[in-house]
Amino acid sequence: MPEELFEFEFSNPSQASIAMAAIGPEMNKAFEKRSKAFMATNKNVVSLKIVAEDTHALKASSSSYARLFGLMKTVFGQGLK
């Protein structure tokens, strides 16, 4: 099964926790049948691991989460790094 690990860095641990709390409810919904995502925080970094049944599902999930994290960085005024 293909998988990918992403790390999103925020300005401080509080922002990382807020981002994780905001994105968490979107994870592993019933419509995500071909991929699963797992998140963890370490200080100001949110780690996201996506495991998918195939590369197409991995790319779709990766794109969706990248958009969500990009939105969180925009909300915090940091832009995407």
C-alpha positions in Angstrom: 0.0 0.0 0.0 1.4 3.4 -0.9 1.9 5.9 1.9 3.2 9.4 2.4 4.3 11.5 5.3 3.9 15.3 5.4 5.1 17.8 8.0 3.5 21.2 8.3 5.3 23.8 10.5 3.4 26.5 12.3 4.7 29.6 14.2 3.9 28.1 17.6 2.5 25.0 19.3 -0.9 26.7 19.8 -1.4 27.2 16.1 -0.4 23.6 15.4 -2.9 22.3 17.9 -5.6 24.6 16.5 -4.9 23.3 13.0 -5.0 19.7 14.1 -8.3 20.3 15.9 -9.8 22.1 12.9 -8.7 19.4 10.3 -9.3 16.4 12.6 -13.0 16.1 12.0 -12.4 15.8 8.3 -10.2 12.7 8.7 -11.4 9.2 7.9 -14.9 10.0 6.9 -17.1 7.3 5.5 -16.5 8.6 1.9 -12.7 8.0 2.3 -12.9 4.3 1.5 -9.5 3.9 -0.2 -7.3 6.0 2.1 -6.7 6.6 5.8 -5.0 9.6 7.4 -3.3 9.9 10.8 -2.1 13.1 12.5 0.2 14.0 15.4 1.7 17.1 16.8 5.2 17.7 18.1 5.5 21.2 19.4 4.8 23.5 16.4 4.8 20.7 13.7 1.8 18.7 12.6 2.8 15.3 11.0 0.3 13.8 8.6 0.6 10.2 7.4 -1.6 9.0 4.6 -2.0 5.3 3.7 -3.9 4.5 0.5 -5.0 1.4 -1.4 -3.5 2.9 -4.7 -1.5 5.8 -6.0 -4.6 7.6 -7.3 -6.2 7.6 -3.8 -3.0 8.7 -2.3 -2.7 11.7 -4.7 -6.3 12.7 -4.1 -6.0 12.5 -0.3 -2.6 14.3 -0.4 -4.1 17.2 -2.5 -7.1 17.5 -0.2 -5.0 17.7 3.0 -2.5 20.1 1.4 -5.4 22.4 0.6 -6.7 22.2 4.2 -3.3 22.9 5.7 -2.7 25.7 3.2 -5.9 27.3 4.3 -4.9 27.0 8.0 -1.6 28.7 7.2 -3.4 31.4 5.3 -5.8 32.0 8.3 -2.7 32.3 10.5 -1.1 34.7 8.0 1.8 32.5 7.3 1.2 31.3 3.7 2.3 27.9 2.6 6.0 26.9 3.0 
